[in-house]
Amino acid sequence: MEALQRLHNRGSISTGYDIDNSLKFEEDNSEVIATTNQAAGDRKTWTFSAWVKRTEITYDYATIFGAEYTTIKFLGDDRLGLELYNGTYYSLITTQKFRDTSAWYHIVAVCDTTQATASERSRLYVNGERVTVFDTSNSPPLNSEFAIGQAGSAGSGAWLRLGQFFAGSDYFNGYMAEVHYLNGTAAQASDFGEYDSDSGIWIPKEYTGGGYGTQGFYYKFDNSSNLGEDSSGEGHDANSINNITSADQATDTPTNNFCTLNMLNRTNGNSKNQEGATNVTTDGGSDWCTMMGTMGVTRGKWYWEYFKTTTGGANIFFGIAASDDPYIPYNSAAQYYIGNVATGSSIGFQVNNNSIANGNSSNVFALLSGEVLRVALDMDNGALYFGRSSSTWANSGDPTSGASRTGASTLWSSFDNKIVLPGISVYQGGDAKSNFGGYASYTISTPESDENGYGTFEYAPPSGYYALCTKNLEEFG
């Protein structure tokens, strides 16, 4: 329940209006959606609304939306900025920093230079609250015009873009969902979201206001064959989708937030989090990198998968650790790996040796390159199971055996009354992948979900086991 409350405070539960899909963006793949053929629109008044989940932080710059030098972006120190440009910058740069990679943020930016009051000409909202304290705050002149609203015929710089600065750089790393751009309309954050009556958390609601104008669009990312499809009714589909395919569609959304890997809970600064925060790599530096998941549990039965990459010969550990393990604070303990017997607070499947560390140290099975490792965590009975196919579990394990814990890899005295997190350890130059159900960077041949219909896995979770997502945590966590 503690883990669930922490997630509630991040506003990741919805109780009425559900968002089914998001789109994963990745800087290393130069992923961007653009509209290159838009007609001329209103250059004085517009609104942009999107839910975003960051997967990498502290880099210049993470561009969410823009045209030419007019952008909405996260700066290198993780502040949020709305920058309007027409030869001069007029900027709103927050004092707040947005570094929570487990959170979905609702960002609304409004430009309306027809307003007589200068402070009303540009506005920023985050999770329903208007931001009023800025490190930089410059109001644009009355009736000034900017690149957004300019026709695409003005040149490629005027194209409307998601996920990239117009000069071909400054890409966004993370997920976007429920993206609205209204050209000619100044809306409010309350047009797109509301406070949940029970929890008081800001949640999405259906936008019914219209006002998309000659350029506006609504991207739901629900059509895998046309991820730039406009659902506003105006027919303003994106017509330039760079390096984005159906594989980038995700079910991790602000109404059902899935576990990912956490840049803020890792050892060794040589690590990098890629592909929607599911893939851990190192830069070839020395020692181990360990990265833990964004969601922990104290009860219930949970399922996820790992993938042994076909690249790199580095050693890899897949497994779990207690949240208070003293060896996994951010950027420390370079020699730590999941299953390190010195800590007594973790269990890891050692890929190269095909054995379980800090549990049953005997060989369990040979995990081949390109093969999926299944994980079933039974917090109710104190058991952890590893599997490699639909029917093969290590030590002839049976995740449905309950209190008998048949074939389980157990060391449970260390985990009593503690929050347990999934995680990955990779050695120098290593590369390893995870799949908690919201997005996977490896190809899934026969998609399977849990009994609630959540998650997309290679293999069906055992009966009674569920994906690590907020809807399941609300029910079982």
C-alpha positions, 0 to 999 in steps of 0.5 A: 500500500505504501508503494501505491500511495506513492504512485497516487501522489504522482497522479497516475490513476484515473477513475473514469476516462482511460487513455489506452496508448502512448508513444515512445520517443528515443533520442538515439533513434532520432524519433520525431513526428512532424506535420510538413504541409500545414496551412497558415494558421493563427500565429498569435493564439494557440494551446498545447496539451500533452501528458509526458513521462521522462525516461532520461534526465539532465541533458540539453534539450528534451524538446516536446513540441515546437516550430523553428525556435519556438519550443516547449522543452526540458532544459539541461538542468530539468527545468521546464521552458516555454520559449517564444521566438520571433527574432527575440526570445520571450521565455517562461523558465520554471524554477521547479525541476522535473526529474521524476522518471516514474511520473506522468506530467500533464503539461499545458502551454498557452500563447495568446498575445491578444491579451491586454494583460502582459502576464496572460500572453504566455502561460504554463500549467503542470498537473493542473496548477498554473506555474507562477514562479519562474527563473526567467519570465519575459512576456511577449508584446501585444499581438506579436506573432511566432513560428507556431501557426506559420505555414509549412511553406515557409520552410522546413523550420516551420514544420510542427514537430513532436520530439525534436528541435527543428535543427535536427537535434535536442530530441525527447526521451520518454513517452507522450500521450493524449497530445492536443494542439489547438491553433487559434484557441486559448484553453485552460488546463481544466479543459483537459484534466480534473482533480479526482474527487477521492484522491485529489490527484490531477487526472485526464478527462476527455477534451470536448472543446474543439477549436483546432483551427487550420493546423490543430490535431489530437494524437491518441497514438491508438492506430499502430498503422498510422501513429500520426493519425489526427483524431480531432476530426480535422484530418490533420494527420502528421505526414513525416514520421521519422524512425517511428514504427508500430513497435514504438506504440506503448500501453504505459499511460497516465491512466495506467502507469507501468513500472520502468527502470529508474535513472534515479535509483542506480549504481555507477554513473556509467549507465544509460537508460534507453528504449522507454527506460527498459534497456540498461547499457553502460558506456564501457566504463569500469565495474557494475551498473545496477538499475532498479525499477520505479515500482516496489511491492510489499504484497501480491503476486507479480510478473515481468520478463527480461531479455538476454541481448544478443550483443555484448559479452558482459555479465548480467544479473536479473532479479530483485532487491529490497528498497533499503539495500544499502548498496543501491543509492544513486551513483555509488557502490560500483562493485554492487550487483543484484545477488551480491551475497555481501548485502543479503538483500537481493536475489539475482539470476546470473546470466553467464553462469545460468545460476541464482546468486544469494539463493540456490547457487546451482545451475538452473538452465542455460539462457540462450542469447535472444531468449526471454527470462520469466520472473514470477514474484510471490510476495504473499508466500515469500517466493521468487521463480525464474522461467525460460519458456511457457512451461520450463521453470528453474528447479522444477518450480511452480509459481502457483504452488502457494505456501509450498513454494515448489522450486522457488529461489528463496531468501525471504528473511531479508525481505520481510516487511520491506518494499521489493524492487525489480532490477538489472545489473550489467558489467562494463560494456553490457546491455540488458532489456526488461519488459514490465508490460507497458513497452518492450524493445525486443520483438514479442512473437505472441503477445500475452497479458495478465488476467486483468488484460494488462501488459504485453508479454512474450508468455502469459503470466502464471495464474494469479500473477499480474503486471506491475502497473498502477491499476493492478497495484490499486487492486492487489498492491 
